[in-house]
Amino acid sequence: MPADTRKPRPKPKPYKRQPKTKVEKNLPATSAKPAGSNSRSILTLADWMTVYAFVDAHPDLPQGQVVEHFKTRPEGALEFTQSTLSRKLKARSELKDRVHANPNALSGKRARIVTRPDVEKALVLWVRHMEEKGETVNGPMLREKRKRFEDELNVPQNERLTGEGWLAPFCKAYKIKEFRRHGEAGSVDLNAVARERARVQKILSTFPSKDRWNFDESSLFAFAPPDRGLATKQMSGKKKDKFRITLAFAVNADGSERMPVFYIGRSKKPRCFGNKTPQARGFYYRNNKKAWMTSELFEEWIKLFDMKMGAEKRFVCLLIDNFSGHNISYEPRHVQLEFFEPNLTSFVQPLDAGIIRCFKAHYRRAFCNRAIDLDEAGERDIYKINILEAMLMAKEAWDAVEPSTIKHCWDHTGIQADSPDIEAPSSHPAHSDPVAWSIIREFANDDNMSLPAAEKRLAAHLGARYTDDDWHPALKAVMDAERDAVKANEAVERLAAAALRRTGLTLKIPARPQVQAPQLVALEKDLMDSVENLKNRKRIIGQPPTVDEILAPVEEKEVGDSVHRFEGGDTAIVAEAQRQLAVERGEVIEVDSDDEDDEDKAPVLSHADLTRICEQLEVACISYGDSESSLDLSRHLRRFRALIRHDELMNARQTTLNSFWQQ
């Protein structure tokens, strides 16, 4: 055979994966390309704004050198010619006017042509209005609403947009995307969530992380196959198995402990267990007709949990929701039961914050893996399992949830105050000394005592027992209060309570001295006397407000803060759209009125009187008018009443405390 005369090839080098560049969200698009690329493309508006900024920073640089600079720019080359740059510099004012045309204008390459800006502006305001109300908007609703705005603005037929071609560019221009709504958080009052978090934080602040527990139930459709998947064609669905069992979980805050899964099914002794019961196989299993948690079952679980904590000589806090099945008569000795407020668990309950979801993800993975095994074994129904197999997979899935996941979900709810003093070492015998705590108390209330003086007094009293690390959290808590005596005393009480629980000793701290000024005490007393007087006169219904709720209510906010709430309906939206367009065109100049006399003039009829008159006329139209004219007049009256309502809300003023008590 002839000798091989081919040139030897170099050995292949190992593949080096290019690092992924992190792209920030909400940045405008760009036409920048790697340096040296010969391809050219039209620059976006954001690119031209970058060019203008460079030209302004280098006013003496010739245009040719500006072009060469952007060709070799390290962050990405922008290809354009000198003639293009000259033309764009002449049209600079026009391009700058396009920057605020719509939220996505910087990503555009050409000016967006809008035939009816008033209709589009009204449609955008309506979308924002629906977002403020927490309602869902979809494509058909946008098309129908555009038709109604075109009718409201008397748009000629030849200028109206039909079909769906305008919908995608409209949504892209205003960054309107389709989002899937998860859970029930949209029905929750965020102010109530903030109050609940503050309440739970105060409760948990006296417990270490390992003694903070959460208990919750969840249903599991153990036999349900996936309802979506990959295929080369559309396939028919199968009948879904709706068999359900209930699982109950309990975990602590740092993820170091978890209780075994509590199973609740329908059958007392499922057939698949053979001659043994689920309890004999190591499962905590109970049953009832509906396979759901009841007060009897929960009380049984609480007794076992209380006995476990008692055997470990621990006192823990258990957070649970206010489900009726959690109401029990048993009072545990080693467990403090705390109920969440209604309808807030989607925000404040750790198990609902992702722990149960993680468990179900592990279960579904095991379920699919078992289906693959059955398929390889030649089984016809690869999703056929029994309750024993489902319970075994559930146990493995619960054990697979990482402690870090549990801790992260607890932190995500925000019900734990970020207080390093809670985890500070406090088992030192010095923490049981009441005199040392009285020094801390004095430091919290005496503005003239400095930090070195407090440390010196503690060291003199405790002697060899004093170490800086033991008392650093308490001293730091007082310093963080920034001379707020009330806040500092609360921090000292919290630390002392934590020390008491950890040491197991009896600790008595001197009572907190009076830190409020006598004048403030007298004013608060007069205010609460007025509240009690109103309560006796039946002017206050329900629980009377406290001093803090009167002076600093959580719900307090300026009337009219939301600029996208339109109580007047479509008429108010159209009016606002026309006003904004007039301001943009320069036809209307917005100025603050300095004429106090105009504000003091009261209308002849109040808004309430006008609203009442309109309602009476609407009733009269229906009662006495004919079928044609009465409906038309009634429709106009409703629109006029909506305008009155809108005007009333726009001119509303925040009620002062004095005017509130003078009513």
C-alpha positions as CSV (number, residue, x, y, z in Angstrom):
1,M,0.0,0.0,0.0
2,P,1.2,3.5,-0.7
3,A,2.5,5.5,2.3
4,D,0.1,7.9,3.8
5,T,1.3,11.4,2.8
6,R,-1.5,13.4,4.3
7,K,-0.6,16.3,6.5
8,P,-1.1,15.4,10.2
9,R,-4.0,17.3,11.8
10,P,-3.5,19.1,15.1
11,K,-5.1,17.4,18.1
12,P,-8.5,19.0,19.0
13,K,-8.4,21.4,21.9
14,P,-10.8,21.0,24.8
15,Y,-14.0,23.0,24.3
16,K,-14.2,26.1,26.4
17,R,-17.7,27.2,27.2
18,Q,-18.2,30.9,26.8
19,P,-19.4,32.6,29.9
20,K,-22.9,33.8,29.7
21,T,-23.3,37.6,29.9
22,K,-25.9,38.7,32.4
23,V,-28.5,40.8,30.7
24,E,-30.4,43.2,32.9
25,K,-34.2,43.3,32.5
26,N,-36.2,46.3,31.2
27,L,-33.3,47.6,29.2
28,P,-34.1,49.0,25.7
29,A,-33.1,46.9,22.7
30,T,-29.8,47.8,20.8
31,S,-28.3,47.1,17.4
32,A,-24.8,46.7,18.8
33,K,-22.7,43.9,17.3
34,P,-19.3,42.4,17.9
35,A,-16.4,44.6,16.7
36,G,-15.3,43.7,13.2
37,S,-18.7,42.5,12.0
38,N,-19.5,43.5,8.4
39,S,-23.2,43.3,8.7
40,R,-25.2,46.5,9.1
41,S,-28.6,47.1,10.6
42,I,-30.8,50.1,11.5
43,L,-30.0,51.5,14.9
44,T,-32.6,51.7,17.6
45,L,-33.7,55.0,19.3
46,A,-31.7,54.1,22.4
47,D,-28.6,53.7,20.2
48,W,-29.0,57.2,18.7
49,M,-29.5,58.6,22.2
50,T,-26.1,57.0,23.1
51,V,-24.5,58.6,20.0
52,Y,-26.0,62.0,20.9
53,A,-24.6,61.7,24.5
54,F,-21.1,60.9,23.0
55,V,-21.3,63.9,20.6
56,D,-22.2,66.2,23.4
57,A,-19.3,65.0,25.5
58,H,-16.9,65.5,22.6
59,P,-18.1,68.6,20.8
60,D,-14.8,69.2,18.9
61,L,-14.6,65.7,17.5
62,P,-15.1,65.4,13.7
63,Q,-18.0,63.2,12.6
64,G,-15.7,60.8,10.8
65,Q,-13.9,60.0,14.1
66,V,-17.3,59.6,15.9
67,V,-18.2,57.0,13.3
68,E,-14.9,55.2,13.8
69,H,-15.3,55.3,17.5
70,F,-18.6,53.4,17.5
71,K,-17.2,50.9,15.0
72,T,-14.7,49.7,17.6
73,R,-16.7,50.2,20.8
74,P,-15.8,47.4,23.3
75,E,-19.4,46.9,24.5
76,G,-20.6,46.4,20.9
77,A,-20.1,48.1,17.6
78,L,-22.8,50.5,16.1
79,E,-22.4,50.6,12.3
80,F,-23.5,53.9,10.5
81,T,-22.0,56.2,8.0
82,Q,-21.0,59.9,8.3
83,S,-23.9,61.0,6.1
84,T,-26.3,59.1,8.3
85,L,-24.9,60.7,11.4
86,S,-25.2,64.1,9.8
87,R,-28.9,63.5,8.9
88,K,-29.7,62.2,12.4
89,L,-28.1,65.2,14.0
90,K,-30.4,67.5,12.1
91,A,-33.4,65.4,13.2
92,R,-32.2,65.3,16.8
93,S,-35.2,67.2,18.2
94,E,-37.7,64.9,16.4
95,L,-36.0,61.8,17.7
96,K,-35.9,63.2,21.3
97,D,-39.6,63.8,21.1
98,R,-40.2,60.1,20.4
99,V,-38.4,59.0,23.6
100,H,-41.5,59.4,25.8
101,A,-44.1,58.4,23.1
102,N,-44.6,55.0,24.7
103,P,-42.8,52.9,27.3
104,N,-41.1,50.8,24.5
105,A,-40.1,53.7,22.3
106,L,-36.3,53.4,23.0
107,S,-36.4,49.8,21.5
108,G,-38.0,51.0,18.3
109,K,-36.1,51.7,15.0
110,R,-38.9,53.7,13.3
111,A,-41.5,56.1,14.5
112,R,-44.8,54.4,15.4
113,I,-47.7,55.7,13.5
114,V,-50.9,56.1,15.5
115,T,-54.1,57.2,13.6
116,R,-56.1,58.0,16.7
117,P,-53.9,58.9,19.7
118,D,-57.0,59.8,21.8
119,V,-58.4,56.3,21.5
120,E,-55.1,54.6,22.2
121,K,-54.5,56.9,25.3
122,A,-57.9,56.1,26.6
123,L,-57.3,52.4,26.1
124,V,-54.0,52.6,28.0
125,L,-55.6,54.4,30.9
126,W,-58.4,51.8,31.0
127,V,-55.8,49.0,31.3
128,R,-54.1,50.8,34.2
129,H,-57.5,51.4,35.7
130,M,-58.2,47.6,35.6
131,E,-54.8,46.9,37.1
132,E,-55.5,49.2,40.0
133,K,-58.8,47.3,40.6
134,G,-56.9,44.0,40.5
135,E,-59.0,42.7,37.6
136,T,-57.9,40.6,34.6
137,V,-57.8,41.9,31.0
138,N,-57.5,39.8,27.9
139,G,-57.4,40.3,24.1
140,P,-61.1,40.1,23.4
141,M,-61.8,42.7,26.2
142,L,-59.3,45.1,24.7
143,R,-60.9,44.8,21.2
144,E,-64.4,45.4,22.6
145,K,-63.2,48.3,24.8
146,R,-61.6,50.0,21.8
147,K,-64.9,49.8,19.9
148,R,-66.6,51.5,22.8
149,F,-64.0,54.3,23.1
150,E,-64.3,54.8,19.3
151,D,-68.1,55.2,19.8
152,E,-67.5,57.6,22.7
153,L,-65.1,59.8,20.7
154,N,-67.3,59.7,17.5
155,V,-64.5,58.2,15.4
156,P,-65.4,57.9,11.7
157,Q,-65.8,54.5,10.3
158,N,-62.9,54.8,7.9
159,E,-60.5,55.6,10.8
160,R,-61.6,52.7,13.0
161,L,-59.3,49.7,13.5
162,T,-60.9,46.3,12.9
163,G,-59.6,42.8,13.4
164,E,-56.7,41.9,15.6
165,G,-53.7,43.2,13.7
166,W,-53.4,46.3,15.9
167,L,-53.4,44.3,19.2
168,A,-49.9,42.9,19.2
169,P,-48.1,46.2,18.3
170,F,-50.2,48.0,20.9
171,C,-49.2,45.5,23.6
172,K,-45.6,45.6,22.6
173,A,-45.5,49.4,22.6
174,Y,-46.9,49.7,26.2
175,K,-45.1,46.5,27.5
176,I,-48.4,44.8,28.1
177,K,-47.7,41.0,28.5
178,E,-49.7,38.0,29.5
179,F,-49.1,36.8,33.0
180,R,-50.5,33.8,34.8
181,R,-52.0,34.6,38.2
182,H,-50.9,32.3,40.9
183,G,-52.7,31.6,44.2
184,E,-55.2,33.8,45.9
185,A,-52.9,36.7,47.0
186,G,-54.8,39.2,44.8
187,S,-57.8,39.0,47.2
188,V,-55.7,39.9,50.3
189,D,-55.5,43.3,51.9
190,L,-51.8,44.2,52.0
191,N,-52.3,46.5,55.0
192,A,-53.8,43.5,56.9
193,V,-50.7,41.5,55.8
194,A,-48.4,44.1,57.3
195,R,-50.3,44.1,60.5
196,E,-50.3,40.3,60.7
197,R,-46.5,40.1,60.1
198,A,-45.8,42.6,62.8
199,R,-48.1,40.7,65.2
200,V,-46.5,37.3,64.5
201,Q,-43.0,38.8,64.6
202,K,-43.6,40.0,68.2
203,I,-44.8,36.5,69.2
204,L,-41.9,34.7,67.6
205,S,-39.3,37.1,68.9
206,T,-39.3,35.2,72.3
207,F,-38.7,31.8,70.6
208,P,-35.4,30.5,69.0
209,S,-35.7,29.4,65.4
210,K,-35.8,25.7,66.3
211,D,-38.8,26.2,68.5
212,R,-40.9,28.0,65.9
213,W,-43.2,25.5,64.2
214,N,-45.9,25.7,61.4
215,F,-48.6,23.1,60.8
216,D,-50.7,22.9,57.6
217,E,-52.7,20.4,55.5
218,S,-52.8,19.8,51.8
219,S,-54.7,17.5,49.5
220,L,-52.9,15.2,47.2
221,F,-54.4,13.6,44.0
222,A,-52.1,10.7,44.3
223,F,-53.2,8.8,41.2
224,A,-53.7,11.8,38.8
225,P,-51.5,11.5,35.6
226,P,-50.0,14.6,34.0
227,D,-52.6,16.6,32.0
228,R,-50.1,18.0,29.5
229,G,-47.0,16.7,27.8
230,L,-44.9,16.5,24.7
231,A,-46.1,14.8,21.5
232,T,-45.8,15.1,17.7
233,K,-49.6,15.7,17.4
234,Q,-52.7,16.6,19.3
235,M,-53.9,13.6,21.4
236,S,-57.1,12.9,23.2
237,G,-57.1,13.1,27.0
238,K,-57.8,10.3,29.4
239,K,-60.2,10.1,32.3
240,K,-58.7,11.7,35.4
241,D,-58.5,9.7,38.6
242,K,-59.9,12.0,41.3
243,F,-58.9,9.9,44.3
244,R,-57.7,12.2,47.0
245,I,-55.9,11.9,50.3
246,T,-55.0,14.6,52.8
247,L,-51.5,15.1,54.1
248,A,-50.5,17.2,57.1
249,F,-47.0,18.6,57.6
250,A,-45.2,20.4,60.4
251,V,-41.7,21.9,60.3
252,N,-39.7,24.3,62.4
253,A,-38.1,27.6,61.2
254,D,-34.5,26.5,60.7
255,G,-35.4,23.3,58.9
256,S,-33.6,21.1,61.5
257,E,-36.7,19.2,62.5
258,R,-39.9,18.0,60.8
259,M,-42.7,15.8,61.9
260,P,-43.6,12.6,59.9
261,V,-46.4,13.1,57.3
262,F,-49.9,12.7,58.8
263,Y,-52.0,10.7,56.2
264,I,-55.8,10.9,56.2
265,G,-57.6,8.6,53.8
266,R,-61.1,7.2,53.4
267,S,-60.5,3.5,54.0
268,K,-59.8,2.2,57.5
269,K,-57.7,-0.7,56.2
270,P,-56.8,-0.3,52.4
271,R,-56.7,-3.6,50.6
272,C,-53.2,-3.0,49.2
273,F,-51.8,-3.3,52.8
274,G,-52.8,-6.9,53.0
275,N,-53.2,-8.2,56.6
276,K,-51.3,-5.3,58.1
277,T,-52.7,-1.8,58.9
278,P,-50.9,1.4,57.7
279,Q,-49.9,1.9,61.4
280,A,-48.1,-1.4,61.4
281,R,-46.1,-0.4,58.4
282,G,-44.9,2.8,60.1
283,F,-47.4,5.3,58.7
284,Y,-49.3,7.8,60.9
285,Y,-52.6,7.2,59.2
286,R,-56.2,8.0,60.1
287,N,-59.4,7.8,58.1
288,N,-62.8,9.4,57.8
289,K,-65.6,9.6,55.2
290,K,-64.3,12.7,53.5
291,A,-60.5,12.1,54.0
292,W,-60.1,15.5,55.6
293,M,-58.8,17.0,58.8
294,T,-61.3,17.2,61.7
295,S,-61.1,18.6,65.2
296,E,-60.7,15.1,66.7
297,L,-57.8,14.2,64.5
298,F,-56.1,17.5,65.0
299,E,-56.5,17.2,68.8
300,E,-55.0,13.7,68.7
301,W,-52.0,15.1,66.7
302,I,-51.5,18.0,69.1
303,K,-51.5,15.7,72.1
304,L,-48.7,13.6,70.5
305,F,-46.8,16.7,69.5
306,D,-47.2,18.1,73.1
307,M,-45.9,14.9,74.6
308,K,-42.9,14.9,72.3
309,M,-42.0,18.5,73.2
310,G,-42.5,17.7,76.9
311,A,-40.2,14.7,76.7
312,E,-37.5,17.0,75.3
313,K,-38.2,19.7,77.9
314,R,-39.0,22.3,75.3
315,F,-41.7,25.0,75.0
316,V,-42.5,25.8,71.4
317,C,-44.8,28.0,69.3
318,L,-47.0,26.4,66.7
319,L,-48.5,28.6,64.0
320,I,-51.7,27.3,62.3
321,D,-54.4,28.8,60.2
322,N,-57.9,29.5,61.4
323,F,-59.5,26.4,59.8
324,S,-62.5,25.2,61.8
325,G,-60.9,21.8,62.2
326,H,-58.2,23.3,64.3
327,N,-60.5,24.4,67.0
328,I,-59.9,22.0,69.9
329,S,-60.6,22.0,73.6
330,Y,-57.3,20.5,74.6
331,E,-54.8,23.0,76.0
332,P,-51.2,21.8,75.5
333,R,-48.6,22.5,78.2
334,H,-45.5,22.7,76.1
335,V,-47.0,24.2,72.9
336,Q,-48.2,27.7,72.4
337,L,-50.9,27.7,69.7
338,E,-51.1,30.8,67.6
339,F,-53.7,31.2,64.8
340,F,-53.1,33.3,61.7
341,E,-55.7,35.9,60.8
342,P,-58.3,34.8,58.2
343,N,-57.4,34.9,54.4
344,L,-53.8,35.8,54.9
345,T,-52.0,32.4,54.8
346,S,-51.0,32.9,51.2
347,F,-48.6,35.6,52.4
348,V,-47.6,34.7,56.0
349,Q,-47.8,30.9,56.3
350,P,-44.3,29.2,55.6
351,L,-45.8,25.9,54.4
352,D,-47.8,27.8,51.8
353,A,-44.8,29.8,50.8
354,G,-43.2,27.0,48.8
355,I,-42.5,24.0,51.2
356,I,-45.6,22.1,50.2
357,R,-45.1,23.0,46.6
358,C,-41.5,21.6,46.8
359,F,-42.9,18.4,48.3
360,K,-45.4,17.9,45.5
361,A,-42.7,18.6,42.9
362,H,-40.6,15.7,44.4
363,Y,-43.7,13.5,44.5
364,R,-44.6,14.2,40.8
365,R,-41.0,13.4,39.8
366,A,-41.1,10.1,41.6
367,F,-44.6,9.4,40.0
368,C,-43.2,10.0,36.5
369,N,-40.1,7.9,37.2
370,R,-42.3,5.0,38.3
371,A,-44.4,5.4,35.1
372,I,-41.2,5.0,33.1
373,D,-40.3,1.8,35.0
374,L,-43.8,0.4,34.4
375,D,-43.5,1.2,30.7
376,E,-40.2,-0.6,30.4
377,A,-41.7,-3.6,32.2
378,G,-44.4,-3.8,29.5
379,E,-47.4,-2.6,31.6
380,R,-50.3,-1.3,29.6
381,D,-51.4,1.3,32.2
382,I,-48.2,3.0,33.3
383,Y,-49.9,5.4,35.7
384,K,-51.7,2.7,37.8
385,I,-50.5,2.6,41.4
386,N,-52.1,1.9,44.8
387,I,-52.3,4.0,47.9
388,L,-49.4,2.1,49.6
389,E,-47.1,3.0,46.8
390,A,-48.4,6.6,46.8
391,M,-47.8,6.9,50.6
392,L,-44.2,5.5,50.2
393,M,-43.5,8.0,47.4
394,A,-45.0,10.8,49.6
395,K,-42.7,9.8,52.5
396,E,-39.6,9.9,50.2
397,A,-40.7,13.2,48.7
398,W,-41.1,14.8,52.2
399,D,-37.7,13.6,53.2
400,A,-36.2,15.0,50.0
401,V,-37.2,18.6,50.9
402,E,-34.0,20.3,51.9
403,P,-33.6,22.2,55.2
404,S,-32.4,25.2,53.3
405,T,-35.6,25.3,51.3
406,I,-37.6,25.2,54.5
407,K,-35.6,28.0,56.1
408,H,-35.8,30.1,52.9
409,C,-39.6,29.8,52.8
410,W,-39.8,30.9,56.5
411,D,-37.7,33.9,55.7
412,H,-39.8,34.7,52.6
413,T,-43.0,35.2,54.6
414,G,-41.4,38.0,56.6
415,I,-42.9,36.8,59.9
416,Q,-39.5,36.5,61.6
417,A,-37.9,39.8,62.8
418,D,-34.3,40.2,61.7
419,S,-33.0,40.2,65.2
420,P,-29.5,38.7,65.7
421,D,-30.1,39.0,69.5
422,I,-32.6,36.1,69.3
423,E,-29.9,33.7,68.3
424,A,-27.2,35.3,70.5
425,P,-25.7,33.0,73.2
426,S,-27.7,33.6,76.4
427,S,-27.1,30.5,78.5
428,H,-24.4,32.2,80.5
429,P,-25.2,32.4,84.3
430,A,-24.7,36.2,84.2
431,H,-27.9,36.5,82.2
432,S,-29.9,35.4,85.3
433,D,-28.6,38.4,87.3
434,P,-31.5,40.9,87.8
435,V,-29.1,43.7,88.8
436,A,-27.3,43.4,85.5
437,W,-30.6,43.7,83.6
438,S,-31.5,46.7,85.7
439,I,-28.3,48.4,84.5
440,I,-29.3,47.7,80.9
441,R,-32.7,49.1,81.7
442,E,-31.2,52.2,83.2
443,F,-29.0,52.6,80.1
444,A,-32.1,52.4,77.9
445,N,-33.9,55.2,79.8
446,D,-31.0,57.5,80.8
447,D,-30.0,59.8,78.0
448,N,-26.9,60.9,79.9
449,M,-25.4,57.4,80.3
450,S,-23.0,56.6,77.6
451,L,-22.1,53.1,76.2
452,P,-18.7,52.9,77.8
453,A,-20.3,53.9,81.2
454,A,-22.8,51.1,80.9
455,E,-20.1,48.6,80.0
456,K,-18.0,49.7,82.9
457,R,-20.9,49.3,85.4
458,L,-21.7,45.8,84.1
459,A,-18.1,44.8,84.3
460,A,-17.8,46.2,87.9
461,H,-21.0,44.3,89.0
462,L,-20.4,41.0,87.3
463,G,-16.6,40.8,87.7
464,A,-15.2,37.6,86.2
465,R,-18.6,36.6,84.8
466,Y,-18.7,39.6,82.4
467,T,-17.8,39.1,78.8
468,D,-18.4,41.6,75.9
469,D,-20.0,38.9,73.7
470,D,-22.7,38.0,76.2
471,W,-24.0,41.5,76.6
472,H,-23.2,42.9,73.2
473,P,-26.7,42.1,71.7
474,A,-28.5,43.9,74.6
475,L,-26.3,47.0,74.4
476,K,-26.5,47.0,70.6
477,A,-30.4,46.8,70.8
478,V,-30.5,49.9,73.0
479,M,-28.1,51.8,70.7
480,D,-30.1,50.8,67.6
481,A,-33.2,52.3,69.3
482,E,-31.5,55.7,68.9
483,R,-32.6,57.0,72.3
484,D,-36.2,55.9,71.8
485,A,-36.9,54.8,75.4
486,V,-40.1,52.8,74.5
487,K,-38.4,50.9,71.7
488,A,-35.3,50.3,73.7
489,N,-37.3,48.9,76.7
490,E,-39.2,46.6,74.4
491,A,-35.9,45.2,73.0
492,V,-34.6,44.7,76.5
493,E,-37.7,42.8,77.6
494,R,-37.5,40.6,74.5
495,L,-33.9,39.7,75.2
496,A,-34.6,39.1,78.8
497,A,-37.5,36.7,77.9
498,A,-35.2,34.8,75.5
499,A,-32.5,34.5,78.3
500,L,-35.1,33.2,80.7
501,R,-36.3,30.5,78.4
502,R,-32.7,29.4,77.5
503,T,-31.3,29.4,81.0
504,G,-34.5,27.8,82.6
505,L,-34.0,30.1,85.6
506,T,-36.5,32.5,87.3
507,L,-35.6,36.0,86.3
508,K,-37.3,39.1,87.6
509,I,-36.5,42.4,85.9
510,P,-37.4,45.7,87.6
511,A,-40.5,47.3,86.2
512,R,-40.1,49.8,83.3
513,P,-40.2,53.3,84.6
514,Q,-42.6,55.9,83.3
515,V,-41.0,57.4,80.2
516,Q,-43.9,59.5,78.8
517,A,-44.2,63.1,79.6
518,P,-47.1,64.1,82.0
519,Q,-48.6,66.4,79.3
520,L,-48.7,63.5,76.8
521,V,-50.4,61.3,79.3
522,A,-53.0,63.9,80.0
523,L,-53.7,64.5,76.3
524,E,-54.1,60.7,75.7
525,K,-56.5,60.4,78.6
526,D,-58.6,63.3,77.3
527,L,-58.6,61.7,73.8
528,M,-59.7,58.3,75.1
529,D,-62.4,59.9,77.2
530,S,-63.8,61.4,74.0
531,V,-63.7,58.0,72.4
532,E,-65.5,56.5,75.3
533,N,-68.1,59.3,75.1
534,L,-68.7,58.6,71.4
535,K,-69.0,54.9,72.2
536,N,-71.6,55.5,74.8
537,R,-73.5,57.7,72.4
538,K,-73.4,54.8,69.8
539,R,-71.3,56.9,67.4
540,I,-68.7,54.2,67.3
541,I,-69.8,50.7,66.3
542,G,-67.7,47.8,67.3
543,Q,-64.3,47.9,69.2
544,P,-63.2,51.5,69.9
545,P,-59.9,52.5,68.4
546,T,-56.8,52.8,70.5
547,V,-54.6,55.9,70.7
548,D,-52.1,54.5,68.2
549,E,-54.9,53.6,65.8
550,I,-56.3,57.1,66.0
551,L,-53.0,59.0,65.6
552,A,-51.3,56.8,63.1
553,P,-53.8,54.5,61.4
554,V,-52.3,51.9,58.9
555,E,-54.9,52.7,56.3
556,E,-54.2,56.4,56.4
557,K,-53.2,57.8,53.0
558,E,-53.9,60.9,50.9
559,V,-57.2,60.8,49.0
560,G,-56.6,60.5,45.3
561,D,-53.1,59.0,45.4
562,S,-54.0,56.5,42.7
563,V,-53.9,58.3,39.3
564,H,-55.3,55.4,37.4
565,R,-58.6,55.0,39.4
566,F,-61.5,56.4,37.4
567,E,-64.8,56.2,39.3
568,G,-66.6,58.0,36.5
569,G,-66.1,55.1,34.1
570,D,-65.4,55.5,30.3
571,T,-66.4,59.2,30.3
572,A,-63.8,60.0,32.9
573,I,-61.2,57.9,31.1
574,V,-61.9,59.7,27.8
575,A,-61.7,63.1,29.5
576,E,-58.4,62.3,31.1
577,A,-57.0,61.0,27.8
578,Q,-58.0,64.2,26.0
579,R,-56.5,66.3,28.7
580,Q,-53.2,64.4,28.6
581,L,-53.0,64.8,24.8
582,A,-53.8,68.5,25.0
583,V,-50.9,68.9,27.6
584,E,-48.5,67.0,25.3
585,R,-49.5,69.2,22.3
586,G,-49.0,72.3,24.4
587,E,-52.7,73.4,24.1
588,V,-53.1,73.3,27.9
589,I,-50.5,74.5,30.4
590,E,-50.9,73.0,33.9
591,V,-50.3,75.5,36.7
592,D,-51.1,75.5,40.4
593,S,-53.8,78.0,41.2
594,D,-53.0,80.6,43.7
595,D,-56.4,82.2,43.9
596,E,-57.7,81.3,47.3
597,D,-61.0,83.1,46.7
598,D,-62.0,80.6,44.0
599,E,-61.4,77.7,46.4
600,D,-63.5,79.3,49.1
601,K,-66.5,79.7,46.9
602,A,-69.0,76.9,47.6
603,P,-71.2,75.6,44.8
604,V,-74.9,76.3,44.9
605,L,-75.6,72.6,45.1
606,S,-73.3,70.1,46.8
607,H,-72.2,66.9,45.1
608,A,-74.5,64.9,47.4
609,D,-77.5,67.1,46.4
610,L,-76.7,66.7,42.7
611,T,-76.3,62.9,43.0
612,R,-79.7,62.7,44.9
613,I,-81.4,64.7,42.3
614,C,-80.1,62.6,39.5
615,E,-81.2,59.4,41.3
616,Q,-84.7,60.9,41.7
617,L,-84.9,61.8,38.0
618,E,-83.8,58.3,37.0
619,V,-86.7,56.8,39.0
620,A,-89.1,59.3,37.5
621,C,-88.0,58.4,34.0
622,I,-88.7,54.8,34.5
623,S,-92.0,55.5,36.3
624,Y,-93.5,58.2,34.0
625,G,-91.6,58.3,30.7
626,D,-92.2,56.4,27.5
627,S,-90.0,53.5,26.4
628,E,-87.8,55.5,24.0
629,S,-87.1,58.9,25.6
630,S,-87.0,57.6,29.2
631,L,-84.1,55.2,28.6
632,D,-82.2,57.8,26.6
633,L,-82.6,60.4,29.4
634,S,-81.8,57.8,32.1
635,R,-78.6,56.9,30.3
636,H,-77.5,60.6,30.2
637,L,-78.4,61.0,33.9
638,R,-76.2,58.1,34.8
639,R,-73.3,59.6,32.8
640,F,-73.8,62.9,34.5
641,R,-73.9,61.2,37.9
642,A,-70.6,59.5,37.1
643,L,-69.1,62.8,36.2
644,I,-70.3,64.3,39.6
645,R,-68.8,61.3,41.4
646,H,-65.5,61.7,39.5
647,D,-65.4,65.4,40.3
648,E,-66.2,64.7,44.0
649,L,-63.3,62.3,44.3
650,M,-60.8,64.5,42.4
651,N,-61.6,67.4,44.8
652,A,-61.7,65.4,48.0
653,R,-59.6,66.4,50.9
654,Q,-58.1,64.4,53.7
655,T,-60.2,64.7,56.9
656,T,-58.3,66.3,59.8
657,L,-58.4,65.1,63.3
658,N,-60.2,68.2,64.6
659,S,-62.9,68.1,62.0
660,F,-63.4,64.4,62.7
661,W,-64.2,65.0,66.4
662,Q,-66.4,68.1,65.5
663,Q,-68.8,66.1,63.4
